Structure formats: C-alpha cells, structure tokens
C-alpha cells in the first residue's frame, strides 16, 4: 500500500529536480575540501562508486518531476494520458509553492489538459474524487484538496473552459 502523486499530460512536460542532488564518484568526494559525512568512511568504498550528494537534508524534500519509467502496477486503471511523471518530494508548503511555480513557468502554454493525481494503491481499483478548473487559477488550496488520497485535479487552459 503506497500513496503516489503524478502529473499527466497529452504532450511532454519539462522534468525538474529542485533537490540540488548531484551524483559524484567516491574519488571526487574524497578530493572535496570538506567531504560530507556518510554512514561509512569514504575510504571503505570503491573510488568508482557513484553516490548522490545533496547540499542539505532539507533539500531532499524539494519538488522533483521525472518521467514515470516504472509505474506502479495498476496505474493504467487511472491515467490514460500518454505522458506520465512522478511528482516527488515532501508535500509541505515549500513543495506546494515549488509546484505552483513550475505550473506557471512550464505549463501555461500547454494546449491540452493536465492532470494532477494522488493515488493510494491498495487492493483493487480505488474510487477517485475528481475536480476540474482553469490552470491559471490553480492555488495552494487546490493542492491541499488534491493531496488527500485518491483524487484527480484536471487543469484546463483558459481557452478550453
């Protein structure tokens, strides 16, 4: 049982990762002025091993939008749009602000509808509450509504309503 958030569209969307995470080889980390601390000593690891490095723990919770390459089993029962992306990060106020900024910057010129989904994958297909509104009117209250399990918020461009 897991709760997942998605964004889906009829055309490709821009992927983003606001965590600031970068992948570095252990040998690169060892050469840093102040290498980050980890659960084991860097000397115990293979120099060619790649690890993810983030500037701060808080940044790990930032918004991430990435292609859903390996969807959870049963996603096809909910989303029929051809382009499906994971909405990652901790869904706090900062995350909601980041998502609203993303929508304003990257989605206002999209020609078709965009769907935001929050789905609790459990036994069988779950009933989904739906809501439709103008994309330009999306706000934090709409995201609060969405982030309860089993909801779909369909966003339409101004000219479609």
C-alpha positions in Angstrom: 0.0 0.0 0.0 1.5 3.3 -1.1 0.4 6.8 -1.9 1.9 8.2 -5.1 1.5 11.6 -6.8 1.6 12.1 -10.6 1.3 14.7 -13.3 0.0 13.6 -16.7 -0.4 15.4 -20.0 -1.1 14.9 -23.7 2.3 16.3 -24.6 5.8 16.1 -22.9 6.4 18.2 -19.8 9.7 19.6 -18.5 11.4 17.4 -15.9 12.9 19.2 -12.9 14.8 18.3 -9.8 14.9 21.1 -7.2 16.8 18.9 -4.6 20.1 20.1 -5.9 21.3 16.5 -5.8 24.3 15.5 -7.9 26.0 12.2 -8.5 29.7 12.0 -7.8 32.2 9.3 -7.7 33.8 8.5 -4.3 37.2 9.6 -5.6 35.7 13.1 -6.4 34.1 13.3 -2.9 37.5 12.4 -1.3 39.1 15.4 -3.1 36.5 17.9 -1.7 37.7 20.5 0.8 35.0 19.3 3.3 33.6 16.0 2.2 30.1 15.2 3.5 29.9 12.6 6.2 28.2 9.4 5.4 27.2 6.2 7.2 30.7 4.7 6.4 34.1 6.1 5.8 34.8 7.1 2.2 38.0 5.1 2.3 35.9 1.9 2.7 34.2 2.5 -0.6 35.3 1.8 -4.2 36.6 5.0 -5.7 34.5 4.4 -8.9 31.2 4.1 -6.9 28.7 6.9 -7.6 26.8 8.3 -4.7 24.2 11.1 -4.6 25.3 14.2 -2.8 22.8 16.9 -1.6 23.8 20.2 0.0 21.4 19.8 2.9 18.9 17.3 4.3 16.0 19.8 3.8 16.7 19.9 0.1 15.9 16.2 -0.3 12.2 17.1 0.2 12.1 19.6 -2.7 9.9 19.1 -5.8 11.0 16.6 -8.4 9.2 15.9 -11.6 10.5 12.9 -13.5 9.2 10.5 -16.2 7.4 7.6 -14.8 9.5 4.9 -16.4 8.4 2.1 -14.0 4.8 2.8 -12.9 3.2 1.0 -10.0 1.1 -1.9 -11.0 -2.5 -0.8 -11.9 -1.7 2.8 -12.9 -3.3 2.1 -16.2 -6.7 1.9 -14.4 -6.4 5.6 -13.6 -4.3 7.6 -16.0 -4.8 7.3 -19.8 -2.7 10.3 -20.9 0.5 9.3 -22.8 2.9 11.4 -20.7 3.1 10.5 -17.0 5.5 11.9 -14.5 6.2 11.2 -10.8 5.6 14.2 -8.5 8.3 13.6 -5.9 9.3 15.4 -2.7 7.7 16.0 0.7 4.3 17.7 0.1 4.8 20.6 2.5 4.2 24.3 1.9 7.6 24.8 0.2 6.8 21.9 -2.1 3.4 23.3 -3.0 5.0 26.7 -3.7 7.5 25.0 -6.0 4.8 23.1 -7.8 2.7 26.2 -8.3 5.8 28.0 -9.7 6.5 25.0 -12.0 3.0 25.1 -13.3 3.2 28.8 -14.0 6.6 28.6 -15.7 6.2 25.4 -17.7 2.5 24.6 -18.2 0.6 27.7 -19.0 1.3 27.3 -22.7 0.3 23.6 -22.8 -2.6 23.2 -25.3 -4.3 20.2 -23.6 -5.5 19.3 -20.2 -3.1 18.5 -17.4 -4.0 16.1 -14.7 -2.6 16.0 -11.1 -3.2 12.7 -9.4 -2.9 11.4 -5.8 -3.5 7.7 -5.8 -3.4 5.2 -2.9 -2.5 1.9 -4.4 -4.2 -0.8 -2.4 -6.3 -3.9 -3.1 -8.2 -3.4 -6.3 -9.1 -0.2 -8.2 -9.9 2.7 -5.8 -12.7 5.3 -6.4 -11.2 8.7 -7.4 -12.7 12.1 -6.5 -12.3 14.5 -9.4 -12.3 18.2 -9.9 -11.8 20.4 -13.0 -10.7 24.0 -13.2 -8.7 26.5 -15.1 -4.9 26.0 -15.0 -4.3 29.7 -14.4 -6.5 29.6 -11.3 -4.5 26.8 -9.6 -3.6 27.7 -6.0 -2.4 26.1 -2.7 -5.9 25.3 -1.6 -6.4 23.2 -4.7 -3.2 21.3 -3.9 -4.4 20.8 -0.3 -7.5 19.2 -1.8 -5.5 17.1 -4.2 -3.1 15.7 -1.7 -5.7 13.6 0.1 -5.6 10.0 -1.3 -7.5 9.1 -4.5 -8.0 12.4 -6.2 -7.5 13.8 -9.6 -7.4 17.5 -10.4 -7.9 18.3 -14.1 -6.5 21.6 -15.2 -7.7 23.2 -18.4 -6.1 26.0 -20.4 -8.2 29.2 -20.3 -9.4 28.8 -23.9 -10.9 25.3 -23.2 -13.4 26.3 -20.5 
